[in-house]
Every structure is written in structure tokens, then in C-alpha cells.
């Protein structure tokens, strides 16, 4: 039971005790108790629903890790759990060539493993998020991708297209998002940092 629910339960108990000692049966007080009791019941339901989603999240994450075990470049894949979502980050070792949006063969086993998990959990949808480093897009590609916003968007769309066209997943379960050079996880002033910032992240979340 979370702190808010516990506090209201304690308050309800205190009110009942005070009214009992006072011998008060005033309708106004009775209505207040009923309202508070209803609020506590609603919060308990919300808490139970959240606990249920977290339980499902743990199962989704476990299935993902099992499905990803045989993928190449295991160190290039990170599975994380946060609140009610599961996140899978694929770094550039398995991703795209510089300023390119073609899904490489090195990423395919990872996409297939994620797809197996998505199929096994039909009530969980997927955001595919594209990230880049802060350097400008190579000049020969700037007509197609004027900035890293477009490059990140095309990359996330390429992944969604592969998973829906090649792996037969339903398109209505996906959304493509671009953060471009924003939300870096490392220093863009070093080659190592820029490599970490060039990534694709999958965020799995339960549908409402």
C-alpha cells in the first residue's frame, strides 16, 4: 500500500473512532466517511492495476532478454525497465552506416528477437526512437536529410517499416519518433561519446 492510501486509511479509522466516541451519527459526517472510503477504494484499485502492469513489464523484459541471448553483438543491446515500460537500446554497432537509413543485416537478428516478444504480448505497443550525434549530416545526404531531426526520423521509420513489412507485425502497434541530437547519453566531443549517442531505442508500453 502506498503512502497516500495508507494515510487515508488511517484518517478514515481516526474519523470512525472519533464519531463512535462522540456517539455522533450526523448525516454530514456519515457522507464524509463514505466519500473518503470511496476515494480509498479507488486508489487501492489504481495501485492494484499499476502492480499488475509492473508484473507484466517484468515478464516482457524477461522474455526479451531470453529472445536476445543468441543475437550477435550482445554488448550492443541494452534492456532496461522503468516504471511501466521496457526499453531496448541498440547502439550503432548493429545500426546504420554514417548518414544512412538502411537497416543493416547486423541488426536483423535483434529485430527478429524483439518481434517475437511483441507477438507474445499483443497488448503492448512499441515506440521506435531514433537518436543521432551532434555532427551535421554528411554533405552528400543533406538534400535528403537537412538535419539530424530528419535523419533520426528516417532511421526510426526504417526500423518500423522493416518490422511491419518484413516481420509481419501490425503497423497500428508502432509509432516512429526522432530526438535527433537531443537527449545524448554521452559527450559529443569524443568519438566514443558520439558513437553512444547514435542509437535506436524501442520503448514497449502497455496499451490503455
Phi and psi restraints in degrees (value plus and minus 20) as a CYANA .aco file:
   2 UNK   PHI     -98.4   -58.4
   2 UNK   PSI     151.7   191.7
   3 UNK   PHI     -82.5   -42.5
   3 UNK   PSI     -58.5   -18.5
   4 UNK   PHI     -86.1   -46.1
   4 UNK   PSI     -64.7   -24.7
   5 UNK   PHI     -83.2   -43.2
   5 UNK   PSI     -64.5   -24.5
   6 UNK   PHI     -81.2   -41.2
   6 UNK   PSI     -59.6   -19.6
   7 UNK   PHI     -85.2   -45.2
   7 UNK   PSI     -61.6   -21.6
   8 UNK   PHI     -91.3   -51.3
   8 UNK   PSI     -54.4   -14.4
   9 UNK   PHI     -82.8   -42.8
   9 UNK   PSI     -63.3   -23.3
  10 UNK   PHI     -83.4   -43.4
  10 UNK   PSI     -60.0   -20.0
  11 UNK   PHI     -84.1   -44.1
  11 UNK   PSI     -62.4   -22.4
  12 UNK   PHI     -81.0   -41.0
  12 UNK   PSI     -63.8   -23.8
  13 UNK   PHI     -81.7   -41.7
  13 UNK   PSI     -61.0   -21.0
  14 UNK   PHI     -84.4   -44.4
  14 UNK   PSI     -63.2   -23.2
  15 UNK   PHI     -82.3   -42.3
  15 UNK   PSI     -62.6   -22.6
  16 UNK   PHI     -82.5   -42.5
  16 UNK   PSI     -61.8   -21.8
  17 UNK   PHI     -85.0   -45.0
  17 UNK   PSI     -62.4   -22.4
  18 UNK   PHI     -83.5   -43.5
  18 UNK   PSI     -65.0   -25.0
  19 UNK   PHI     -86.1   -46.1
  19 UNK   PSI     -56.4   -16.4
  20 UNK   PHI     -85.9   -45.9
  20 UNK   PSI     -63.7   -23.7
  21 UNK   PHI     -85.0   -45.0
  21 UNK   PSI     -55.9   -15.9
  22 UNK   PHI    -102.0   -62.0
  22 UNK   PSI     -29.1    10.9
  23 UNK   PHI      46.4    86.4
  23 UNK   PSI       6.3    46.3
  24 UNK   PHI    -109.2   -69.2
  24 UNK   PSI     111.1   151.1
  25 UNK   PHI    -145.7  -105.7
  25 UNK   PSI       8.0    48.0
  26 UNK   PHI     -78.1   -38.1
  26 UNK   PSI     116.6   156.6
  27 UNK   PHI     -80.5   -40.5
  27 UNK   PSI     -57.0   -17.0
  28 UNK   PHI     -81.4   -41.4
  28 UNK   PSI     -64.2   -24.2
  29 UNK   PHI     -87.5   -47.5
  29 UNK   PSI     -59.2   -19.2
  30 UNK   PHI     -82.0   -42.0
  30 UNK   PSI     -59.4   -19.4
  31 UNK   PHI     -86.4   -46.4
  31 UNK   PSI     -58.6   -18.6
  32 UNK   PHI     -83.1   -43.1
  32 UNK   PSI     -61.5   -21.5
  33 UNK   PHI     -83.2   -43.2
  33 UNK   PSI     -62.7   -22.7
  34 UNK   PHI     -83.4   -43.4
  34 UNK   PSI     -60.7   -20.7
  35 UNK   PHI     -84.5   -44.5
  35 UNK   PSI     -64.3   -24.3
  36 UNK   PHI     -84.5   -44.5
  36 UNK   PSI     -60.6   -20.6
  37 UNK   PHI     -82.0   -42.0
  37 UNK   PSI     -60.3   -20.3
  38 UNK   PHI     -86.6   -46.6
  38 UNK   PSI     -58.6   -18.6
  39 UNK   PHI     -84.1   -44.1
  39 UNK   PSI     -62.0   -22.0
  40 UNK   PHI     -84.2   -44.2
  40 UNK   PSI     -62.2   -22.2
  41 UNK   PHI     -81.8   -41.8
  41 UNK   PSI     -60.6   -20.6
  42 UNK   PHI     -86.1   -46.1
  42 UNK   PSI     -62.1   -22.1
  43 UNK   PHI     -86.3   -46.3
  43 UNK   PSI     -57.2   -17.2
  44 UNK   PHI     -84.8   -44.8
  44 UNK   PSI     -57.9   -17.9
  45 UNK   PHI     -84.9   -44.9
  45 UNK   PSI     -64.9   -24.9
  46 UNK   PHI     -80.7   -40.7
  46 UNK   PSI     -60.7   -20.7
  47 UNK   PHI     -86.0   -46.0
  47 UNK   PSI     -60.8   -20.8
  48 UNK   PHI     -84.5   -44.5
  48 UNK   PSI     -59.8   -19.8
  49 UNK   PHI     -83.0   -43.0
  49 UNK   PSI     -62.7   -22.7
  50 UNK   PHI     -85.2   -45.2
  50 UNK   PSI     -62.2   -22.2
  51 UNK   PHI     -80.9   -40.9
  51 UNK   PSI     -57.5   -17.5
  52 UNK   PHI     -84.8   -44.8
  52 UNK   PSI     -63.0   -23.0
  53 UNK   PHI     -84.8   -44.8
  53 UNK   PSI     -60.6   -20.6
  54 UNK   PHI     -84.0   -44.0
  54 UNK   PSI     -57.7   -17.7
  55 UNK   PHI     -81.5   -41.5
  55 UNK   PSI     -62.9   -22.9
  56 UNK   PHI     -85.4   -45.4
  56 UNK   PSI     -60.1   -20.1
  57 UNK   PHI     -77.8   -37.8
  57 UNK   PSI     -62.5   -22.5
  58 UNK   PHI     -83.6   -43.6
  58 UNK   PSI     -56.9   -16.9
  59 UNK   PHI     -89.7   -49.7
  59 UNK   PSI     -61.7   -21.7
  60 UNK   PHI     -79.2   -39.2
  60 UNK   PSI     -65.6   -25.6
  61 UNK   PHI     -83.9   -43.9
  61 UNK   PSI     -60.5   -20.5
  62 UNK   PHI     -83.7   -43.7
  62 UNK   PSI     -63.9   -23.9
  63 UNK   PHI     -82.5   -42.5
  63 UNK   PSI     -60.6   -20.6
  64 UNK   PHI     -80.7   -40.7
  64 UNK   PSI     -68.5   -28.5
  65 UNK   PHI     -81.3   -41.3
  65 UNK   PSI     -59.6   -19.6
  66 UNK   PHI     -85.5   -45.5
  66 UNK   PSI     -62.8   -22.8
  67 UNK   PHI     -89.2   -49.2
  67 UNK   PSI     -46.7    -6.7
  68 UNK   PHI    -107.8   -67.8
  68 UNK   PSI     -27.7    12.3
  69 UNK   PHI     -76.2   -36.2
  69 UNK   PSI     -58.6   -18.6
  70 UNK   PHI    -111.9   -71.9
  70 UNK   PSI     -14.7    25.3
  71 UNK   PHI     -95.1   -55.1
  71 UNK   PSI     129.5   169.5
  72 UNK   PHI     -89.4   -49.4
  72 UNK   PSI     133.4   173.4
  73 UNK   PHI      43.0    83.0
  73 UNK   PSI      28.4    68.4
  74 UNK   PHI     -75.8   -35.8
  74 UNK   PSI     -54.2   -14.2
  75 UNK   PHI     -91.1   -51.1
  75 UNK   PSI     -32.2     7.8
  76 UNK   PHI    -110.2   -70.2
  76 UNK   PSI     -15.1    24.9
  77 UNK   PHI    -144.0  -104.0
  77 UNK   PSI     110.4   150.4
  78 UNK   PHI    -143.9  -103.9
  78 UNK   PSI     104.2   144.2
  79 UNK   PHI    -127.8   -87.8
  79 UNK   PSI     105.9   145.9
  80 UNK   PHI    -149.9  -109.9
  80 UNK   PSI     132.6   172.6
  81 UNK   PHI    -139.7   -99.7
  81 UNK   PSI     115.9   155.9
  82 UNK   PHI    -168.8  -128.8
  82 UNK   PSI     100.9   140.9
  83 UNK   PHI      32.1    72.1
  83 UNK   PSI    -131.4   -91.4
  84 UNK   PHI    -133.6   -93.6
  84 UNK   PSI       3.2    43.2
  85 UNK   PHI    -150.5  -110.5
  85 UNK   PSI     140.3   180.3
  86 UNK   PHI    -140.1  -100.1
  86 UNK   PSI     113.4   153.4
  87 UNK   PHI    -140.3  -100.3
  87 UNK   PSI     115.3   155.3
  88 UNK   PHI    -141.3  -101.3
  88 UNK   PSI      97.4   137.4
  89 UNK   PHI    -125.2   -85.2
  89 UNK   PSI     108.2   148.2
  90 UNK   PHI    -135.3   -95.3
  90 UNK   PSI      96.7   136.7
  91 UNK   PHI    -105.5   -65.5
  91 UNK   PSI    -198.7  -158.7
  92 UNK   PHI     -86.5   -46.5
  92 UNK   PSI     -37.3     2.7
  93 UNK   PHI     -77.3   -37.3
  93 UNK   PSI     -49.2    -9.2
  94 UNK   PHI    -131.9   -91.9
  94 UNK   PSI     -17.6    22.4
  95 UNK   PHI    -114.7   -74.7
  95 UNK   PSI    -125.5   -85.5
  96 UNK   PHI    -146.0  -106.0
  96 UNK   PSI     132.8   172.8
  97 UNK   PHI     -92.3   -52.3
  97 UNK   PSI     144.7   184.7
  98 UNK   PHI     -74.7   -34.7
  98 UNK   PSI     106.1   146.1
  99 UNK   PHI      38.1    78.1
  99 UNK   PSI       2.0    42.0
 100 UNK   PHI    -128.8   -88.8
 100 UNK   PSI     136.7   176.7
 101 UNK   PHI    -146.5  -106.5
 101 UNK   PSI      -6.1    33.9
 102 UNK   PHI    -106.3   -66.3
 102 UNK   PSI     107.9   147.9
 103 UNK   PHI     -87.0   -47.0
 103 UNK   PSI     101.2   141.2
 104 UNK   PHI     -98.9   -58.9
 104 UNK   PSI     135.0   175.0
 105 UNK   PHI     -79.4   -39.4
 105 UNK   PSI     -48.7    -8.7
 106 UNK   PHI     -85.2   -45.2
 106 UNK   PSI     -43.5    -3.5
 107 UNK   PHI    -108.2   -68.2
 107 UNK   PSI     -39.3     0.7
 108 UNK   PHI     -77.7   -37.7
 108 UNK   PSI     -66.4   -26.4
 109 UNK   PHI     -78.4   -38.4
 109 UNK   PSI     -56.2   -16.2
 110 UNK   PHI     -86.1   -46.1
 110 UNK   PSI     -64.2   -24.2
 111 UNK   PHI     -83.2   -43.2
 111 UNK   PSI     -57.9   -17.9
 112 UNK   PHI     -86.1   -46.1
 112 UNK   PSI     -59.0   -19.0
 113 UNK   PHI     -86.2   -46.2
 113 UNK   PSI     -62.5   -22.5
 114 UNK   PHI     -84.2   -44.2
 114 UNK   PSI     -61.3   -21.3
 115 UNK   PHI     -81.1   -41.1
 115 UNK   PSI     -59.7   -19.7
 116 UNK   PHI     -80.5   -40.5
 116 UNK   PSI     -60.9   -20.9
 117 UNK   PHI     -87.2   -47.2
 117 UNK   PSI     -62.5   -22.5
 118 UNK   PHI     -82.2   -42.2
 118 UNK   PSI     -59.7   -19.7
 119 UNK   PHI     -84.4   -44.4
 119 UNK   PSI     -57.6   -17.6
 120 UNK   PHI     -95.3   -55.3
 120 UNK   PSI     -32.2     7.8
 121 UNK   PHI    -150.2  -110.2
 121 UNK   PSI      55.8    95.8
 122 UNK   PHI     -87.3   -47.3
 122 UNK   PSI     -32.3     7.7
 123 UNK   PHI    -119.0   -79.0
 123 UNK   PSI      -2.2    37.8
 124 UNK   PHI    -139.2   -99.2
 124 UNK   PSI     107.2   147.2
 125 UNK   PHI    -121.8   -81.8
 125 UNK   PSI     152.8   192.8
 126 UNK   PHI    -152.6  -112.6
 126 UNK   PSI     107.3   147.3
 127 UNK   PHI    -116.1   -76.1
 127 UNK   PSI     109.0   149.0
 128 UNK   PHI    -127.3   -87.3
 128 UNK   PSI      99.3   139.3
 129 UNK   PHI    -134.9   -94.9
 129 UNK   PSI     107.2   147.2
 130 UNK   PHI    -120.9   -80.9
 130 UNK   PSI     113.1   153.1
 131 UNK   PHI    -146.4  -106.4
 131 UNK   PSI     128.0   168.0
 132 UNK   PHI    -150.2  -110.2
 132 UNK   PSI     153.1   193.1
 133 UNK   PHI    -104.3   -64.3
 133 UNK   PSI    -191.8  -151.8
 134 UNK   PHI    -114.3   -74.3
 134 UNK   PSI     -21.7    18.3
 135 UNK   PHI     -93.4   -53.4
 135 UNK   PSI     134.1   174.1
 136 UNK   PHI     -87.6   -47.6
 136 UNK   PSI     132.4   172.4
 137 UNK   PHI     -82.1   -42.1
 137 UNK   PSI     121.5   161.5
 138 UNK   PHI     -73.1   -33.1
 138 UNK   PSI     121.3   161.3
 139 UNK   PHI     -75.3   -35.3
 139 UNK   PSI     -59.6   -19.6
 140 UNK   PHI     -88.1   -48.1
 140 UNK   PSI     -31.1     8.9
 141 UNK   PHI    -131.4   -91.4
 141 UNK   PSI     -19.1    20.9
 142 UNK   PHI     -88.4   -48.4
 142 UNK   PSI     -44.1    -4.1
 143 UNK   PHI     -87.0   -47.0
 143 UNK   PSI     -56.1   -16.1
 144 UNK   PHI     -99.8   -59.8
 144 UNK   PSI     -60.5   -20.5
 145 UNK   PHI    -149.4  -109.4
 145 UNK   PSI      66.6   106.6
 146 UNK   PHI     -78.4   -38.4
 146 UNK   PSI     -46.0    -6.0
 147 UNK   PHI    -168.2  -128.2
 147 UNK   PSI     154.8   194.8
 148 UNK   PHI     -87.7   -47.7
 148 UNK   PSI     -40.6    -0.6
 149 UNK   PHI     -79.1   -39.1
 149 UNK   PSI     -70.6   -30.6
 150 UNK   PHI     -85.9   -45.9
 150 UNK   PSI     -60.2   -20.2
 151 UNK   PHI     -81.4   -41.4
 151 UNK   PSI     -65.8   -25.8
 152 UNK   PHI     -82.1   -42.1
 152 UNK   PSI     -58.7   -18.7
 153 UNK   PHI     -87.4   -47.4
 153 UNK   PSI     -64.4   -24.4
 154 UNK   PHI     -83.3   -43.3
 154 UNK   PSI     -56.2   -16.2
 155 UNK   PHI     -87.6   -47.6
 155 UNK   PSI     -65.5   -25.5
 156 UNK   PHI     -85.6   -45.6
 156 UNK   PSI     -57.1   -17.1
 157 UNK   PHI     -86.3   -46.3
 157 UNK   PSI     -57.0   -17.0
 158 UNK   PHI     -82.8   -42.8
 158 UNK   PSI     -59.4   -19.4
 159 UNK   PHI     -87.3   -47.3
 159 UNK   PSI     -65.5   -25.5
 160 UNK   PHI     -80.6   -40.6
 160 UNK   PSI     -63.7   -23.7
 161 UNK   PHI     -81.9   -41.9
 161 UNK   PSI     -61.4   -21.4
 162 UNK   PHI     -84.0   -44.0
 162 UNK   PSI     -63.0   -23.0
 163 UNK   PHI     -91.9   -51.9
 163 UNK   PSI     -48.0    -8.0
 164 UNK   PHI    -109.2   -69.2
 164 UNK   PSI     -59.1   -19.1
 165 UNK   PHI    -102.7   -62.7
 165 UNK   PSI     -64.3   -24.3
 166 UNK   PHI    -111.6   -71.6
 166 UNK   PSI     -48.9    -8.9
 167 UNK   PHI    -129.9   -89.9
 167 UNK   PSI     -14.6    25.4
 168 UNK   PHI      40.0    80.0
 168 UNK   PSI      16.2    56.2
 169 UNK   PHI    -111.7   -71.7
 169 UNK   PSI     131.7   171.7
 170 UNK   PHI     -91.4   -51.4
 170 UNK   PSI     108.6   148.6
 171 UNK   PHI     -83.4   -43.4
 171 UNK   PSI     -47.3    -7.3
 172 UNK   PHI     -94.5   -54.5
 172 UNK   PSI     -19.7    20.3
 173 UNK   PHI    -116.9   -76.9
 173 UNK   PSI     -19.6    20.4
 174 UNK   PHI    -140.9  -100.9
 174 UNK   PSI     131.5   171.5
 175 UNK   PHI    -158.1  -118.1
 175 UNK   PSI     120.4   160.4
 176 UNK   PHI    -125.6   -85.6
 176 UNK   PSI     111.5   151.5
 177 UNK   PHI    -151.8  -111.8
 177 UNK   PSI     124.4   164.4
 178 UNK   PHI    -143.7  -103.7
 178 UNK   PSI     111.1   151.1
 179 UNK   PHI    -128.2   -88.2
 179 UNK   PSI     -22.8    17.2
 180 UNK   PHI      32.9    72.9
 180 UNK   PSI    -153.2  -113.2
 181 UNK   PHI    -104.3   -64.3
 181 UNK   PSI     -20.2    19.8
 182 UNK   PHI     -99.8   -59.8
 182 UNK   PSI     143.4   183.4
 183 UNK   PHI      36.7    76.7
 183 UNK   PSI      28.6    68.6
 184 UNK   PHI     -87.0   -47.0
 184 UNK   PSI     132.4   172.4
 185 UNK   PHI    -127.0   -87.0
 185 UNK   PSI     -24.3    15.7
 186 UNK   PHI    -169.7  -129.7
 186 UNK   PSI     155.6   195.6
 187 UNK   PHI     -95.5   -55.5
 187 UNK   PSI     103.2   143.2
 188 UNK   PHI     -96.4   -56.4
 188 UNK   PSI     -21.4    18.6
 189 UNK   PHI    -105.7   -65.7
 189 UNK   PSI     -25.7    14.3
 190 UNK   PHI    -143.1  -103.1
 190 UNK   PSI     130.1   170.1
 191 UNK   PHI     -78.8   -38.8
 191 UNK   PSI     -58.3   -18.3
 192 UNK   PHI     -85.7   -45.7
 192 UNK   PSI     -60.9   -20.9
 193 UNK   PHI     -86.7   -46.7
 193 UNK   PSI     -62.7   -22.7
 194 UNK   PHI     -82.6   -42.6
 194 UNK   PSI     -57.3   -17.3
 195 UNK   PHI     -82.5   -42.5
 195 UNK   PSI     -58.8   -18.8
 196 UNK   PHI     -88.4   -48.4
 196 UNK   PSI     -50.6   -10.6
 197 UNK   PHI     -97.4   -57.4
 197 UNK   PSI     -40.6    -0.6
 198 UNK   PHI    -106.2   -66.2
 198 UNK   PSI      79.7   119.7
 199 UNK   PHI    -173.8  -133.8
 199 UNK   PSI     146.1   186.1
 200 UNK   PHI    -143.2  -103.2
 200 UNK   PSI     114.6   154.6
 201 UNK   PHI    -143.2  -103.2
 201 UNK   PSI     115.6   155.6
 202 UNK   PHI    -124.1   -84.1
 202 UNK   PSI     108.4   148.4
 203 UNK   PHI    -137.0   -97.0
 203 UNK   PSI      93.4   133.4
 204 UNK   PHI    -115.1   -75.1
 204 UNK   PSI     109.9   149.9
 205 UNK   PHI    -160.5  -120.5
 205 UNK   PSI     127.3   167.3
 206 UNK   PHI     -95.4   -55.4
 206 UNK   PSI     117.5   157.5
 207 UNK   PHI     -90.8   -50.8
 207 UNK   PSI     133.3   173.3
